[in-house]
Amino acid sequence: MSKRLFLPLIVLLALVPLTGLTFFWIQAPKVESAQFRNLEAISRLKAAQIQNWLREREGDAQALQRSRFLGEHIAKLVRDPGDPAGLRIMSDRLDILRTSYGYGSVMLLDGSVTPLLGVGEHPDISPAARILAQRAMTDGRIHHTDLLRDTEAHIHMDWVVPILLSPGSGEPARALIIMRAVPDRFLFPLIQTWPTASASAESVLMR
């Protein structure tokens, strides 16, 4: 090969990787920016869905608290906790609530935070829920725990609902309902379902 052909060939071979690198340097920031925008849009959508899930639980709690019919039956049961008919009616009522709205368990407690009735899986009171229950008995407000893990590694979130037997009267609550939401039935699958490959976005979103 003559020197006259050899030099242009060398230049041409050098231009190929330089062209590729130049293209990469120009396009990489654009691709990265597009991916960040895509991730941000998905995160906003997921966050809105999680907020809707929390609002639904809050709505369930408010509906319970405002139900005069439920309050009257609970008042009777609080006065006579050993009444078989009252226990049966309330047990059916709580179980319908649990199955209709997908709660893991629902508990009824009296004014001293003593369980009267429980339906569903693992109907117990976590220490965090007990603290909130005592607070709810005083302030009459709905409270909920953070995500908790019990001794059997079950993750849940407890919603503590004070039952005001005379709404608007300023009287303290006479009873409580604790609804145990089980996140792995909706919330966790929602977070883990991601339309694009992501090794860490779910963790960032959850936090």
N, C-alpha and C positions, 0 to 999 in steps of 0.2 A: 504493500500500500504506500502510495506516495505521500510525502509530507504535506502536499497541497490538500489531500483528502483527509489525512489523519487529524489535522487541527480542527476543521469544522465538525468532525465526528465527536471529538472530545468535548467541544463546546456544546454540541447538541445533547450529549449524554449528561452533561452537567446541568443543562437547563431543565431536564425532566424532573429531577427531585426538587430543584428550586421552585419550579412551577407548582408542584404538589404542596410544598411547604407554604408557599405564598397563599395558595388557595385555602389551606388549613388555617393559617393565621387570620385570614379575612373572614372565613365562614364560622370558625369555632365559637367566637363570641356571640354570633347571631344564633347558632344552634343552642348554645348554653342558655341564652336569654329566653329563647322560645320554650325550652324545657322548664325553666323556672316559672314562666308565666303559666304554662300548662299545669305544673304542680300546684301553683298558688290557686288556680281556678278550681282544681279538684279538691284542695284542702278547704276552700271556702264552702263548697257544696257539702262536703262531709261534715264540716263544723255545723252548718245549718241543719243537717239531718239529726245530728246529735242534740242540738238545742231543741229541735222539735220533739225528740224522744223525751227529753227532760220536761218540756212543757206539757206533754201528754200525761206524764206521771203526776205533775202538779195539778193538772185538771181533774184527774181521777180523785186526788186527795180533796180538792175543793168540793167536788160533787158529793163526796161522802160527808164532809163537814156540814154541808148545807141541807142534807136530807133530813127533814123533820120526821118522816116516817121511821127512818133508821134510828134517829135519836130517841124516839119514844120507845122502841123495842129495846134499845140498849139501856135506857133508864130503868125499865122493868127488870131487866136481867141484873143490873147493878144492885137493885134493891133486893132481888131474890136470886142469887147466883146458882142456887141448886134447883131451880125450876126446870124440870125435864122438857116441857113444851117450849119454854123460852130458849133453852139451849139448842133444841132441835131447829127452831125457826132461825136463830142467829147463825148456827152452823151452816145451814143451807144458804142463807144470804151471803155469808162470807165466802163460801165455796163458789157460788155463782160469780162473785166479784173476782175471785182468783182466776177461775178458768176463762172468764170472758175477756179479761184484760191481760192475761198472760203472766200473772205474778207467781212467784215460787211458793209463797205462803202468805197467809193473812192471819193476824192475831188480834184479839180483843183483850184489853187490860182495863182494870178498874182504876179509880182515882189514886190508889196507892201504888200504881204500876205493878200490880199483881195480875198475872195472866188468868183470864177467865175461860178463854177458848182459843183454839188454834187449828187451822186447816192447812193442808198442803205439805210440802217437803221442808223439813228442818224448821218447824215453827218454834224458834227460840228467840231470846233477846240478847243481842250483842251488847257489850259494855258501852259502846258508843251510842247505840240506840237507847239504852237505858238513861244515859245522861240527857239526851235530847227529849226523851219522854218526860222526865222530871221538869225540864225547862218548858215543854209544851203545856204541861198541866198548869203552869203559872201564867205564861203569856198568851195562851190560847192560839198560838200560831203553828202553821205546818212547818216541819223541819225534815231534813233528810241527811243521812250520813254520806261520807265519801264512799268510794268503792272499798269494800272490806273483804278480807279472806278469813273464813272461820277455821276452826281446828281441823276440819276435814278437807281443807283447801278449796271449799266452795266460795266463789266470789259473788258478792251481792251488794245491793244498795237498799237501805231501809228508809221508808217514808213514814214519818210519825205524824199521825193525824189526830189532834185533840177533838173530841166530840163535845160540842157546846150544846147542852140540853136546852139552854135558853139563849139562842144567838142574839147578840146585840145588847144583852143585859149587863155585861161586864162581870158576870159570875165566872169563876174558874171552871175549867173543863171537869167533867165528872168521869170521863172514860177516854180511852185512847184506842186507835186502830193502827197497827204497824203493818204496812204492806212491804213485802220483800220483793224487789225487782231483781231479776236474774239477767245480768248483761249478756251472758253467752247465748241467749236466745235471740237477740236482735242487735244489741249495741256492738259486741265484739265482731260478729260476722260483717256488720256494716263497715267497721273500721278496716277489717282485713281484706275486704273486697276492693281491690284497687285496679283501675282500668289500664294502668301502665306498670312496668316493672319498677319496683321500689323496695330497697332493702331497709329504709329507715323512715319513710314518710309517715307510716302508721304510728310509730312511736312519737314522732314530733307532734302529730295531730292529737294524739291522746293526751299528751302533756298539756 
